[in-house]
Amino acid sequence: RKEVEQDPGPFNVPEGATVAFNCTYSNSASQSFFWYRQDCRKEPKLLMSVYSSGNEDGRFTAQLNRASQYISLLIRDSKLSDSATYLCVVTSASKIIFGSGTRLSIRP
Amino acid sequence: DVKVTQSSRYLVKRTGEKVFLECVQDMDHENMFWYRQDPGLGLRLIYFSYDVKMKEKGDIPEGYSVSREKKERFSLILESASTNQTSMYLCASSATSSDGIQYFGAGTRLSVL
């Protein structure tokens, strides 16, 4: 079993829709969590950290469920520019693990 | 803004060649990382360094070595390139070794023929 797993997608949704995807992790001692965004043929960039109480940044909401060991990313009112691959990152002790990413495609 | 610069965007090399990939960061970060990214496999850590002249193996170090002579520069070396090393190589830096906040270079797409 992979330490961090994501549904690879692609998720294909119309502009304006709400879309959510999850990332599961296997190590219950994992300490911190992040979502990164990677555009086609570009480098990953930090989108947002994920806090225990959940957090929001504009149209993006991130949540952590420690009991079930997953984090989620919800995007409201999706825009064409949200099309990208979303990578989750989980850290534990001195280890940083990237998920393989979920591809999101927003159609007009 | 943090800037991580990789020396080449695209490289084409022949099997058996020695290949150097250079990475420079300008934020005085202690930690630097080399990853490769392949479709369906995500980012895999090759090597990382938490200080000058220090290096640690990542998950897939075989066939690679690294050099960190100066804090801002971290080099990845393919001693004898092979076709299975064709990949996207990404360098990153972070303030601490377990910090999930990493800053990436634009990547080097290496093709080994």
Backbone of each chain as ProteinMPNN parsed JSONL, in Angstrom:
{"seq_chain_A": "RKEVEQDPGPFNVPEGATVAFNCTYSNSASQSFFWYRQDCRKEPKLLMSVYSSGNEDGRFTAQLNRASQYISLLIRDSKLSDSATYLCVVTSASKIIFGSGTRLSIRP", "coords_chain_A": {"N_chain_A": [[0.849, -1.199, 0.0], [0.545, 2.217, -0.856], [2.116, 5.013, 0.768], [0.914, 7.478, 0.61], [-2.021, 8.194, -1.017], [-3.801, 9.057, -3.953], [-6.689, 9.638, -5.946], [-6.192, 9.355, -9.313], [-7.714, 10.606, -11.242], [-8.8, 11.63, -14.571], [-10.686, 14.378, -13.196], [-13.389, 15.788, -14.609], [-15.038, 18.64, -14.924], [-17.76, 21.044, -15.215], [-17.342, 24.578, -15.729], [-17.809, 26.651, -12.923], [-18.808, 24.709, -11.283], [-18.75, 22.783, -8.209], [-16.11, 20.997, -6.856], [-14.539, 18.193, -5.352], [-11.794, 16.479, -3.89], [-9.988, 13.738, -2.436], [-7.245, 12.696, -0.321], [-5.54, 10.014, 0.886], [-3.681, 8.794, 3.695], [-1.228, 6.618, 5.146], [0.266, 6.542, 7.488], [-0.306, 6.955, 10.773], [1.003, 8.666, 12.427], [1.57, 10.917, 11.048], [2.36, 14.343, 10.51], [2.096, 16.976, 9.359], [0.322, 18.625, 6.686], [-0.373, 19.28, 3.258], [-1.538, 20.964, 0.296], [-0.561, 21.005, -3.046], [-0.288, 22.604, -6.224], [0.049, 21.74, -9.614], [0.702, 22.872, -12.699], [0.387, 21.982, -16.173], [3.387, 20.747, -17.412], [4.854, 22.321, -15.704], [6.399, 23.351, -12.57], [5.601, 22.0, -9.29], [3.634, 23.958, -7.045], [3.075, 25.443, -3.882], [-0.196, 25.321, -2.733], [-1.939, 25.435, -0.478], [-1.654, 25.112, 3.085], [-2.834, 22.527, 5.309], [-4.863, 22.633, 8.004], [-5.659, 21.388, 11.285], [-8.198, 22.143, 12.095], [-9.395, 22.665, 9.778], [-9.354, 24.797, 6.899], [-9.72, 27.756, 4.93], [-9.274, 29.323, 1.793], [-10.185, 31.729, -0.032], [-11.87, 30.437, -2.731], [-11.169, 27.914, -2.106], [-11.153, 25.143, 0.048], [-9.681, 23.354, 2.609], [-9.477, 20.291, 4.367], [-8.868, 18.195, 7.212], [-8.995, 14.899, 8.253], [-8.245, 13.16, 10.819], [-8.984, 10.813, 12.087], [-9.912, 9.107, 10.101], [-7.822, 9.275, 8.464], [-7.349, 11.028, 6.183], [-7.017, 13.777, 3.894], [-8.726, 16.549, 2.436], [-9.657, 18.449, -0.457], [-11.585, 21.094, -1.474], [-13.075, 22.774, -4.101], [-14.787, 25.581, -4.89], [-17.138, 27.099, -7.18], [-15.727, 26.693, -9.667], [-13.062, 27.634, -11.876], [-11.84, 28.053, -15.239], [-9.124, 28.335, -15.075], [-8.446, 26.794, -12.944], [-7.807, 24.322, -13.776], [-5.573, 21.765, -13.493], [-3.031, 19.692, -11.984], [-3.421, 18.345, -8.794], [-1.558, 17.941, -5.977], [-1.133, 16.108, -3.035], [0.6, 16.5, 0.048], [2.316, 14.955, 2.653], [3.789, 15.004, 5.816], [6.034, 13.307, 8.038], [7.894, 12.734, 10.93], [11.063, 13.083, 9.725], [10.373, 12.955, 7.124], [9.078, 13.61, 3.912], [6.316, 13.218, 1.925], [5.009, 12.95, -1.276], [1.885, 12.791, -2.894], [0.675, 11.126, -5.882], [-0.906, 12.741, -7.349], [-3.936, 14.372, -8.465], [-5.694, 14.807, -11.353], [-7.318, 17.608, -12.606], [-9.768, 18.886, -14.711], [-11.316, 21.623, -16.028], [-14.146, 22.429, -17.827], [-15.497, 24.658, -20.32]], "CA_chain_A": [[0.0, 0.0, 0.0], [1.317, 3.449, -0.899], [1.98, 5.806, 1.992], [-0.03, 8.553, 0.31], [-2.743, 7.789, -2.223], [-4.774, 9.969, -4.528], [-7.375, 9.229, -7.165], [-5.487, 10.103, -10.367], [-8.637, 11.329, -12.11], [-9.105, 13.056, -14.428], [-11.981, 14.911, -12.863], [-13.759, 16.705, -15.68], [-16.25, 19.29, -14.419], [-18.039, 22.31, -15.913], [-17.027, 25.827, -15.043], [-18.821, 27.036, -11.941], [-19.165, 23.576, -10.421], [-17.955, 22.503, -7.016], [-15.434, 19.694, -6.991], [-13.733, 17.85, -4.176], [-11.077, 15.223, -3.954], [-9.344, 13.332, -1.192], [-5.921, 12.088, -0.312], [-5.433, 9.195, 2.097], [-2.316, 8.525, 4.122], [-1.221, 5.378, 5.93], [0.976, 6.689, 8.749], [-1.13, 7.7, 11.732], [1.847, 9.657, 13.105], [1.835, 12.035, 10.134], [2.32, 15.564, 11.3], [1.57, 18.147, 8.67], [-0.355, 18.283, 5.442], [-0.382, 20.41, 2.327], [-1.941, 20.768, -1.088], [0.21, 21.695, -4.067], [-0.878, 22.637, -7.555], [1.051, 21.65, -10.66], [0.191, 23.071, -14.051], [1.008, 21.115, -17.172], [4.778, 21.044, -17.763], [5.424, 23.305, -14.777], [6.769, 22.783, -11.297], [4.583, 22.106, -8.242], [3.672, 25.151, -6.192], [2.216, 25.302, -2.712], [-1.521, 25.921, -2.808], [-2.318, 25.78, 0.89], [-1.445, 24.153, 4.162], [-4.074, 21.972, 5.825], [-4.828, 22.691, 9.459], [-6.536, 20.41, 11.942], [-9.568, 22.646, 12.192], [-9.86, 23.014, 8.44], [-9.054, 26.185, 6.551], [-10.278, 28.225, 3.679], [-8.548, 30.4, 1.125], [-11.027, 32.075, -1.164], [-12.772, 29.368, -3.185], [-10.554, 26.633, -1.753], [-11.268, 24.713, 1.438], [-8.937, 22.134, 2.904], [-9.862, 19.69, 5.644], [-8.093, 17.05, 7.681], [-9.722, 13.935, 9.076], [-7.2, 12.29, 11.383], [-9.545, 9.503, 12.449], [-9.97, 8.287, 8.888], [-6.532, 9.459, 7.804], [-7.36, 11.612, 4.857], [-7.234, 15.211, 3.748], [-9.568, 16.828, 1.282], [-9.605, 19.784, -1.057], [-12.83, 21.435, -2.129], [-12.978, 23.997, -4.907], [-16.114, 26.096, -5.232], [-17.22, 28.027, -8.318], [-14.471, 26.412, -10.366], [-12.699, 28.449, -13.032], [-11.014, 27.361, -16.242], [-7.733, 28.409, -14.623], [-8.202, 25.791, -11.892], [-7.344, 23.088, -14.425], [-4.198, 21.483, -13.055], [-2.92, 18.494, -11.15], [-3.331, 18.718, -7.388], [-0.753, 16.97, -5.245], [-1.138, 16.248, -1.584], [1.895, 16.265, 0.69], [2.192, 14.552, 4.054], [5.102, 14.873, 6.453], [6.095, 12.589, 9.311], [9.299, 12.773, 11.378], [11.839, 13.882, 8.789], [10.031, 12.469, 5.79], [8.061, 14.35, 3.164], [5.818, 12.302, 0.896], [4.08, 13.531, -2.237], [0.977, 11.932, -3.624], [0.894, 11.13, -7.331], [-1.672, 13.837, -7.938], [-5.271, 14.228, -9.067], [-5.805, 15.746, -12.471], [-8.614, 18.292, -12.691], [-9.966, 19.617, -15.958], [-12.542, 22.417, -15.998], [-14.577, 22.703, -19.19], [-16.352, 25.872, -20.412]], "C_chain_A": [[0.879, 1.242, 0.0], [1.088, 4.236, 0.376], [0.991, 6.944, 1.827], [-0.711, 8.198, -1.011], [-3.745, 8.842, -2.656], [-5.438, 9.311, -5.721], [-6.747, 10.025, -8.304], [-6.409, 10.937, -11.255], [-8.509, 10.827, -13.547], [-10.548, 13.308, -13.967], [-12.278, 15.971, -13.926], [-15.08, 17.355, -15.3], [-16.489, 20.595, -15.163], [-17.639, 23.503, -15.055], [-18.17, 26.178, -14.088], [-19.199, 25.924, -10.978], [-18.284, 23.559, -9.172], [-17.362, 21.112, -7.158], [-14.597, 19.452, -5.743], [-12.989, 16.555, -4.436], [-10.265, 15.012, -2.687], [-7.955, 12.786, -1.419], [-5.83, 11.291, 0.984], [-3.966, 8.936, 2.417], [-2.325, 7.363, 5.107], [-0.578, 5.528, 7.307], [0.191, 7.565, 9.721], [-0.329, 8.759, 12.479], [2.179, 10.846, 12.204], [1.538, 13.348, 10.821], [1.721, 16.76, 10.584], [1.186, 17.787, 7.244], [-0.487, 19.52, 4.555], [-1.026, 19.984, 1.023], [-1.044, 21.623, -1.978], [-0.57, 21.646, -5.376], [0.257, 22.552, -8.558], [0.37, 21.805, -12.009], [0.997, 22.216, -15.021], [2.41, 21.617, -17.521], [5.408, 22.144, -16.903], [5.769, 22.599, -13.462], [5.615, 22.869, -10.302], [4.765, 23.392, -7.449], [2.697, 24.956, -5.053], [0.899, 26.032, -2.936], [-1.958, 26.364, -1.415], [-1.898, 24.69, 1.853], [-2.812, 23.659, 4.621], [-3.975, 21.935, 7.335], [-5.891, 21.771, 10.048], [-7.992, 20.844, 11.942], [-10.165, 22.941, 10.826], [-9.564, 24.473, 8.146], [-9.502, 26.475, 5.134], [-9.398, 29.327, 3.114], [-9.327, 30.732, -0.142], [-11.972, 30.938, -1.511], [-12.295, 27.98, -2.762], [-10.716, 26.351, -0.256], [-10.533, 23.397, 1.608], [-9.369, 21.615, 4.256], [-9.006, 18.471, 5.927], [-8.992, 16.178, 8.536], [-8.707, 12.928, 9.595], [-7.736, 10.893, 11.693], [-9.547, 8.569, 11.248], [-8.724, 8.438, 8.023], [-6.664, 9.897, 6.348], [-7.451, 13.12, 4.956], [-8.05, 15.426, 2.482], [-9.337, 18.259, 0.808], [-10.914, 19.997, -1.799], [-12.639, 22.749, -2.862], [-14.397, 24.396, -5.297], [-16.025, 27.01, -6.442], [-15.972, 27.893, -9.201], [-14.308, 27.267, -11.632], [-11.875, 27.61, -14.014], [-9.56, 27.29, -15.76], [-7.431, 27.445, -13.473], [-7.733, 24.463, -12.475], [-5.873, 22.885, -14.123], [-4.198, 20.109, -12.407], [-2.686, 18.944, -9.719], [-2.655, 17.587, -6.62], [-0.938, 17.171, -3.749], [0.242, 15.883, -1.045], [1.662, 15.992, 2.165], [3.597, 14.445, 4.632], [4.968, 14.061, 7.744], [7.553, 12.459, 9.692], [10.069, 13.633, 10.386], [11.53, 13.511, 7.339], [8.914, 13.308, 5.168], [7.617, 13.452, 2.022], [4.795, 13.016, 0.031], [3.153, 12.454, -2.773], [1.247, 12.054, -5.116], [0.068, 12.188, -8.053], [-3.019, 13.421, -8.493], [-5.39, 15.277, -10.157], [-7.22, 16.297, -12.546], [-8.67, 19.066, -13.994], [-11.318, 20.326, -15.881], [-12.91, 22.748, -17.439], [-15.536, 23.898, -19.223], [-17.828, 25.506, -20.395]], "O_chain_A": [[1.845, 1.323, 0.759], [0.026, 4.154, 0.993], [0.312, 7.333, 2.777], [-0.038, 7.932, -2.007], [-4.444, 9.438, -1.836], [-4.816, 8.515, -6.425], [-6.764, 11.255, -8.268], [-5.958, 11.857, -11.938], [-8.132, 9.67, -13.735], [-11.476, 12.569, -14.297], [-11.515, 16.92, -14.111], [-16.127, 16.709, -15.343], [-15.55, 21.194, -15.686], [-17.607, 23.432, -13.827], [-19.345, 26.017, -14.418], [-19.846, 26.177, -9.961], [-17.245, 24.215, -9.095], [-18.052, 20.167, -7.539], [-14.027, 20.375, -5.162], [-13.488, 15.655, -5.111], [-9.908, 15.952, -1.976], [-7.552, 12.463, -2.537], [-6.024, 11.846, 2.065], [-3.122, 8.869, 1.523], [-3.307, 7.148, 5.817], [-0.846, 4.726, 8.202], [0.045, 8.769, 9.51], [-0.909, 9.652, 13.096], [2.994, 11.691, 12.574], [0.597, 13.461, 11.606], [0.912, 17.484, 11.165], [1.651, 16.798, 6.678], [-0.682, 20.638, 5.031], [-1.057, 18.8, 0.685], [-0.802, 22.799, -1.703], [-1.398, 20.762, -5.596], [1.294, 23.195, -8.396], [-0.439, 20.968, -12.409], [2.117, 21.791, -14.735], [2.587, 22.781, -17.883], [6.361, 22.806, -17.314], [5.471, 21.42, -13.271], [4.739, 23.72, -10.45], [5.883, 23.851, -7.214], [1.624, 24.378, -5.23], [0.881, 27.213, -3.285], [-2.305, 27.526, -1.203], [-1.8, 23.515, 1.497], [-3.83, 24.298, 4.353], [-3.094, 21.274, 7.885], [-6.879, 21.428, 9.399], [-8.9, 20.024, 11.808], [-11.299, 23.408, 10.722], [-9.528, 25.295, 9.061], [-9.639, 25.594, 4.285], [-8.853, 30.151, 3.849], [-9.151, 30.1, -1.183], [-12.782, 30.521, -0.683], [-12.962, 26.983, -3.039], [-10.45, 27.208, 0.587], [-10.738, 22.45, 0.849], [-9.602, 22.389, 5.184], [-8.495, 17.812, 5.022], [-9.67, 16.669, 9.439], [-8.352, 11.971, 8.907], [-7.01, 9.906, 11.57], [-9.225, 7.387, 11.366], [-8.599, 7.8, 6.977], [-6.173, 9.246, 5.425], [-7.901, 13.67, 5.962], [-8.059, 14.59, 1.579], [-8.895, 19.134, 1.553], [-11.305, 19.19, -2.643], [-12.107, 23.713, -2.311], [-15.112, 23.637, -5.952], [-14.987, 27.617, -6.706], [-15.26, 28.868, -9.442], [-15.269, 27.57, -12.34], [-11.295, 26.588, -13.646], [-8.86, 26.309, -16.009], [-6.275, 27.301, -13.075], [-7.306, 23.577, -11.735], [-5.034, 23.723, -14.453], [-5.234, 19.454, -12.298], [-1.856, 19.815, -9.459], [-3.115, 16.445, -6.615], [-0.899, 18.302, -3.263], [0.952, 15.059, -1.62], [0.913, 16.702, 2.836], [4.489, 13.866, 4.012], [3.952, 14.114, 8.437], [8.376, 12.103, 8.848], [9.749, 14.81, 10.225], [12.345, 13.734, 6.444], [7.937, 13.66, 5.829], [8.442, 12.98, 1.239], [3.84, 13.609, 0.533], [3.585, 11.34, -3.069], [1.951, 12.96, -5.563], [0.313, 12.492, -9.221], [-3.217, 12.287, -8.927], [-5.211, 16.472, -9.919], [-8.194, 15.545, -12.55], [-7.747, 19.804, -14.339], [-12.348, 19.68, -15.689], [-12.091, 23.282, -18.187], [-16.292, 24.123, -18.277], [-18.684, 26.388, -20.463]]}, "seq_chain_B": "DVKVTQSSRYLVKRTGEKVFLECVQDMDHENMFWYRQDPGLGLRLIYFSYDVKMKEKGDIPEGYSVSREKKERFSLILESASTNQTSMYLCASSATSSDGIQYFGAGTRLSVL", "coords_chain_B": {"N_chain_B": [[10.712, 36.92, -3.11], [11.152, 33.421, -3.23], [13.654, 31.907, -5.148], [14.359, 29.219, -7.186], [16.618, 27.869, -9.27], [17.125, 25.948, -12.076], [19.621, 24.616, -14.145], [19.168, 23.779, -16.797], [16.393, 23.479, -19.042], [15.731, 21.536, -20.861], [17.334, 18.547, -21.82], [19.292, 16.431, -23.831], [20.809, 13.405, -23.891], [23.267, 10.812, -24.427], [23.265, 7.267, -23.935], [25.343, 6.142, -21.354], [26.757, 8.486, -21.05], [28.107, 11.003, -18.848], [26.196, 12.974, -16.754], [25.353, 16.187, -15.634], [23.242, 17.888, -13.479], [22.306, 21.026, -12.491], [21.451, 23.059, -9.675], [20.33, 25.995, -8.151], [19.625, 27.962, -5.33], [18.196, 30.922, -3.859], [17.524, 31.638, -1.29], [18.89, 31.133, 0.998], [18.359, 28.674, 2.127], [18.595, 25.791, 4.198], [18.082, 23.211, 3.355], [18.008, 21.059, 0.558], [16.705, 19.366, -2.309], [16.476, 16.624, -4.597], [14.287, 15.412, -7.002], [12.661, 12.984, -9.096], [10.158, 12.909, -11.6], [7.669, 10.959, -12.848], [5.123, 9.833, -15.104], [2.225, 8.68, -13.47], [3.701, 7.784, -11.329], [4.33, 9.816, -9.692], [6.136, 12.19, -7.626], [9.367, 11.269, -6.855], [11.805, 10.883, -4.396], [15.22, 11.421, -4.816], [17.782, 12.2, -3.757], [18.694, 14.105, -0.856], [19.838, 17.064, 0.861], [20.922, 18.445, 3.874], [22.716, 20.247, 4.654], [25.76, 21.992, 3.876], [27.977, 19.952, 2.109], [26.775, 17.735, 3.148], [24.77, 14.849, 2.637], [21.934, 12.831, 1.927], [20.496, 9.699, 1.18], [17.612, 9.28, -0.797], [14.558, 7.805, -1.795], [15.113, 6.527, -4.203], [18.037, 6.269, -4.942], [19.816, 4.901, -6.571], [22.149, 4.818, -9.182], [22.575, 7.482, -9.218], [24.35, 10.383, -8.012], [25.244, 13.055, -5.747], [26.212, 16.471, -5.146], [27.172, 18.916, -2.847], [28.697, 21.587, -2.494], [28.517, 24.241, -1.922], [26.256, 26.282, -0.068], [24.108, 27.302, -1.54], [23.951, 25.766, -3.813], [23.15, 22.739, -5.401], [23.934, 19.78, -6.818], [23.043, 17.29, -9.136], [24.158, 14.179, -10.231], [24.48, 12.001, -12.887], [26.159, 9.236, -13.257], [26.601, 7.413, -15.333], [24.622, 7.632, -17.784], [21.44, 6.122, -18.339], [18.786, 4.701, -20.342], [16.52, 4.353, -18.789], [16.606, 6.441, -17.099], [15.514, 8.571, -18.258], [13.488, 11.268, -17.752], [11.551, 13.727, -15.864], [13.287, 16.007, -13.968], [13.307, 17.451, -10.837], [14.301, 20.053, -8.755], [14.328, 21.143, -5.383], [13.953, 23.398, -2.583], [13.969, 23.975, 0.954], [13.176, 25.455, 4.138], [13.482, 23.881, 6.43], [14.302, 20.423, 7.201], [12.118, 18.72, 7.477], [10.117, 20.161, 6.575], [7.128, 20.665, 4.968], [6.784, 22.596, 3.16], [7.96, 23.406, 0.254], [10.064, 24.771, -2.265], [10.16, 24.802, -5.678], [12.299, 24.303, -8.523], [12.056, 24.984, -12.068], [12.321, 22.629, -13.383], [14.018, 19.981, -15.153], [13.859, 18.446, -18.163], [14.959, 15.457, -19.043], [16.228, 13.515, -21.589], [17.387, 10.368, -22.406], [19.124, 8.787, -24.826]], "CA_chain_B": [[10.272, 35.614, -3.59], [12.175, 32.389, -3.332], [13.905, 31.485, -6.514], [15.162, 28.018, -7.369], [16.939, 27.877, -10.686], [17.782, 24.755, -12.626], [20.476, 25.114, -15.227], [18.647, 23.479, -18.133], [15.007, 23.028, -19.112], [15.712, 20.313, -21.662], [18.648, 17.963, -22.09], [19.295, 15.151, -24.528], [22.116, 12.775, -23.694], [23.376, 9.439, -24.927], [23.542, 6.214, -22.95], [26.732, 6.066, -20.925], [27.331, 9.808, -20.786], [27.997, 11.543, -17.497], [25.279, 14.109, -16.847], [25.297, 17.052, -14.456], [22.104, 18.789, -13.374], [22.652, 22.004, -11.468], [20.338, 23.749, -9.05], [20.767, 27.081, -7.276], [18.532, 28.663, -4.635], [18.666, 32.227, -3.385], [16.882, 31.995, -0.018], [19.706, 30.704, 2.131], [17.751, 27.486, 2.732], [19.513, 24.721, 4.595], [17.748, 21.922, 2.762], [17.752, 20.982, -0.875], [16.203, 18.041, -2.681], [16.317, 16.253, -5.996], [13.224, 14.453, -7.293], [12.264, 12.748, -10.469], [8.709, 12.788, -11.715], [7.271, 10.141, -13.983], [3.657, 9.664, -15.14], [1.684, 7.6, -12.661], [4.547, 7.471, -10.172], [4.466, 11.003, -8.864], [7.477, 12.671, -7.299], [10.157, 10.335, -6.057], [12.988, 11.554, -3.875], [16.467, 10.756, -5.184], [18.723, 12.566, -2.698], [18.515, 15.429, -0.278], [20.977, 17.57, 1.606], [20.468, 19.371, 4.906], [23.801, 21.179, 4.971], [26.87, 21.908, 2.933], [28.757, 18.707, 2.112], [25.994, 16.629, 3.705], [23.798, 14.298, 1.703], [21.211, 11.649, 2.399], [19.781, 9.007, 0.117], [16.16, 9.261, -0.78], [13.933, 6.51, -2.071], [15.641, 5.897, -5.431], [19.346, 6.862, -5.202], [20.678, 4.078, -7.435], [22.481, 5.396, -10.474], [22.736, 8.928, -9.047], [25.101, 10.915, -6.889], [24.989, 14.486, -5.591], [27.305, 17.27, -4.606], [26.766, 20.212, -2.279], [29.916, 22.271, -2.057], [28.101, 25.544, -1.398], [24.898, 26.204, 0.471], [23.071, 27.637, -2.504], [24.035, 24.939, -5.016], [23.001, 21.288, -5.193], [24.083, 19.178, -8.142], [22.702, 15.87, -9.319], [25.069, 13.605, -11.223], [24.214, 10.667, -13.41], [27.514, 8.808, -13.587], [26.554, 6.769, -16.648], [23.186, 7.737, -18.046], [20.764, 4.994, -18.98], [17.49, 5.108, -20.902], [15.484, 4.397, -17.744], [16.735, 7.693, -16.36], [14.738, 9.591, -18.965], [12.479, 11.7, -16.782], [11.58, 15.123, -15.447], [14.024, 16.143, -12.708], [12.916, 18.669, -10.131], [15.063, 20.435, -7.582], [13.529, 21.933, -4.445], [14.626, 23.787, -1.354], [13.062, 24.308, 2.046], [13.857, 26.027, 5.294], [13.852, 22.801, 7.35], [14.321, 19.127, 6.515], [10.811, 18.074, 7.501], [9.145, 21.181, 6.194], [6.403, 20.298, 3.765], [6.73, 23.749, 2.267], [9.14, 23.342, -0.595], [10.057, 25.638, -3.439], [10.702, 24.005, -6.765], [12.76, 24.849, -9.774], [11.156, 24.752, -13.205], [12.475, 21.248, -13.848], [14.826, 19.641, -16.323], [13.362, 17.247, -18.849], [16.126, 14.756, -19.562], [16.013, 12.351, -22.455], [18.617, 9.585, -22.616], [18.883, 7.993, -26.03]], "C_chain_B": [[11.432, 34.642, -3.662], [12.386, 32.034, -4.785], [14.812, 30.262, -6.499], [15.378, 27.875, -8.867], [17.657, 26.595, -11.078], [18.451, 25.156, -13.936], [19.913, 24.867, -16.619], [17.186, 23.089, -18.065], [14.9, 21.698, -19.835], [17.144, 19.863, -21.91], [18.442, 16.668, -22.847], [20.701, 14.597, -24.43], [22.086, 11.353, -24.258], [23.682, 8.489, -23.774], [25.035, 6.188, -22.64], [27.385, 7.401, -20.636], [27.201, 10.156, -19.314], [27.198, 12.834, -17.609], [25.278, 14.874, -15.529], [24.048, 17.918, -14.541], [22.376, 19.718, -12.196], [21.406, 22.713, -10.946], [20.882, 24.79, -8.078], [19.541, 27.719, -6.635], [19.081, 29.916, -3.971], [18.101, 32.619, -2.026], [17.663, 31.527, 1.197], [19.087, 29.505, 2.859], [18.801, 26.436, 3.047], [19.329, 23.478, 3.731], [17.454, 22.016, 1.277], [17.491, 19.534, -1.259], [16.28, 17.865, -4.203], [15.255, 15.164, -6.118], [13.242, 14.121, -8.777], [10.765, 12.503, -10.489], [8.383, 12.05, -12.993], [5.768, 9.924, -13.937], [3.219, 8.464, -14.31], [2.484, 7.267, -11.421], [4.739, 8.671, -9.25], [5.91, 11.417, -8.672], [8.189, 11.645, -6.437], [11.482, 10.986, -5.674], [14.245, 10.75, -4.204], [17.498, 10.947, -4.069], [18.263, 13.873, -2.085], [19.744, 15.804, 0.543], [20.467, 18.581, 2.616], [21.57, 20.331, 5.334], [24.878, 21.03, 3.908], [27.651, 20.619, 3.18], [28.017, 17.532, 2.758], [25.003, 16.15, 2.655], [23.172, 13.059, 2.31], [20.512, 11.01, 1.215], [18.29, 9.142, 0.312], [15.656, 7.87, -1.082], [14.542, 5.788, -3.269], [17.019, 6.465, -5.783], [20.208, 6.122, -6.227], [20.886, 4.736, -8.792], [22.723, 6.898, -10.425], [23.734, 9.222, -7.934], [24.831, 12.419, -6.844], [26.224, 15.157, -5.021], [26.726, 18.568, -4.061], [28.001, 20.853, -1.655], [29.616, 23.639, -1.472], [26.631, 25.457, -1.008], [23.845, 26.413, -0.607], [23.005, 26.679, -3.689], [24.0, 23.457, -4.684], [22.985, 20.647, -6.562], [23.708, 17.706, -8.111], [23.562, 15.338, -10.46], [24.6, 12.209, -11.602], [25.549, 10.161, -13.948], [27.591, 8.197, -14.981], [25.083, 6.659, -17.029], [22.644, 6.488, -18.743], [19.375, 5.441, -19.417], [16.405, 5.172, -19.837], [15.632, 5.602, -16.816], [16.134, 8.871, -17.128], [13.563, 9.987, -18.078], [12.505, 13.213, -16.66], [12.272, 15.163, -14.089], [13.705, 17.502, -12.096], [13.788, 18.847, -8.898], [14.157, 21.269, -6.686], [14.384, 22.35, -3.266], [13.568, 24.096, -0.302], [13.878, 24.779, 3.24], [14.306, 24.956, 6.278], [13.687, 21.467, 6.656], [12.955, 18.466, 6.48], [9.708, 19.043, 7.126], [8.456, 20.768, 4.907], [6.282, 21.441, 2.786], [8.032, 23.792, 1.492], [8.948, 24.258, -1.799], [10.819, 24.926, -4.546], [11.287, 24.859, -7.878], [11.814, 24.442, -10.897], [11.291, 23.355, -13.792], [13.394, 21.132, -15.051], [14.273, 18.364, -16.925], [14.541, 16.596, -19.555], [15.687, 13.571, -20.401], [17.351, 11.668, -22.667], [18.356, 8.622, -23.771], [19.829, 6.804, -26.119]], "O_chain_B": [[12.535, 34.982, -4.092], [11.437, 31.879, -5.554], [15.881, 30.265, -5.889], [14.421, 27.773, -9.634], [18.665, 26.217, -10.48], [17.908, 25.932, -14.721], [20.153, 25.658, -17.531], [16.776, 22.425, -17.113], [14.09, 20.843, -19.477], [18.037, 20.669, -22.172], [17.531, 15.897, -22.544], [21.666, 15.244, -24.837], [21.026, 10.785, -24.522], [24.284, 8.875, -22.772], [25.874, 6.209, -23.54], [28.459, 7.447, -20.036], [26.306, 9.671, -18.621], [27.487, 13.683, -18.453], [25.209, 14.284, -14.451], [23.817, 18.596, -15.542], [22.636, 19.28, -11.075], [20.442, 22.935, -11.679], [21.779, 24.506, -7.284], [18.545, 27.985, -7.307], [20.245, 29.98, -3.576], [18.177, 33.784, -1.636], [17.138, 31.528, 2.31], [19.272, 29.344, 4.066], [19.748, 26.217, 2.293], [20.293, 22.781, 3.413], [16.756, 22.915, 0.808], [17.987, 18.603, -0.623], [16.166, 18.82, -4.971], [15.31, 14.14, -5.437], [13.766, 14.875, -9.597], [10.183, 11.972, -9.543], [8.772, 12.465, -14.085], [5.189, 9.84, -12.853], [3.774, 7.372, -14.433], [2.003, 6.545, -10.548], [5.261, 8.53, -8.144], [6.791, 11.047, -9.448], [7.667, 11.209, -5.411], [12.181, 11.559, -6.511], [14.328, 9.557, -3.912], [18.016, 9.978, -3.513], [17.538, 14.649, -2.708], [20.576, 14.957, 0.869], [19.682, 19.467, 2.278], [21.39, 21.128, 6.255], [24.895, 20.064, 3.145], [27.941, 20.256, 4.32], [28.584, 16.448, 2.897], [24.466, 16.943, 1.883], [23.791, 12.341, 3.094], [19.993, 11.708, 0.344], [17.78, 9.121, 1.432], [16.255, 6.876, -0.672], [14.49, 4.56, -3.34], [17.16, 7.09, -6.834], [21.214, 6.655, -6.695], [19.937, 5.152, -9.457], [23.035, 7.521, -11.441], [23.934, 8.41, -7.031], [24.265, 12.987, -7.779], [27.136, 14.517, -4.498], [25.913, 19.229, -4.706], [28.297, 20.684, -0.472], [30.361, 24.142, -0.631], [25.871, 24.657, -1.554], [22.798, 25.765, -0.584], [22.081, 26.775, -4.497], [24.72, 22.982, -3.806], [22.113, 20.941, -7.379], [24.027, 16.984, -7.166], [23.678, 15.963, -11.514], [24.359, 11.357, -10.746], [26.011, 10.623, -14.991], [28.545, 8.443, -15.72], [24.394, 5.715, -16.644], [23.293, 5.893, -19.604], [18.85, 6.439, -18.922], [15.466, 5.959, -19.961], [14.87, 5.758, -15.863], [16.233, 10.021, -16.699], [12.747, 9.147, -17.7], [13.343, 13.893, -17.252], [11.891, 14.44, -13.169], [13.816, 18.545, -12.741], [13.985, 17.923, -8.109], [13.312, 22.018, -7.177], [15.411, 21.735, -2.981], [12.428, 24.431, -0.623], [15.082, 24.54, 3.341], [15.365, 25.078, 6.894], [13.007, 21.379, 5.633], [12.658, 17.721, 5.546], [8.524, 18.778, 7.332], [9.104, 20.548, 3.884], [5.736, 21.274, 1.696], [9.076, 24.171, 2.024], [7.835, 24.481, -2.275], [11.964, 24.506, -4.372], [10.838, 25.975, -8.139], [10.89, 23.654, -10.694], [10.467, 22.941, -14.607], [13.526, 22.057, -15.853], [14.228, 17.324, -16.267], [15.055, 17.121, -20.542], [14.884, 12.741, -19.975], [18.33, 12.304, -23.058], [17.482, 7.759, -23.696], [19.76, 6.031, -27.074]]}, "name": "protein", "num_of_chains": 2, "seq": "RKEVEQDPGPFNVPEGATVAFNCTYSNSASQSFFWYRQDCRKEPKLLMSVYSSGNEDGRFTAQLNRASQYISLLIRDSKLSDSATYLCVVTSASKIIFGSGTRLSIRPDVKVTQSSRYLVKRTGEKVFLECVQDMDHENMFWYRQDPGLGLRLIYFSYDVKMKEKGDIPEGYSVSREKKERFSLILESASTNQTSMYLCASSATSSDGIQYFGAGTRLSVL"}
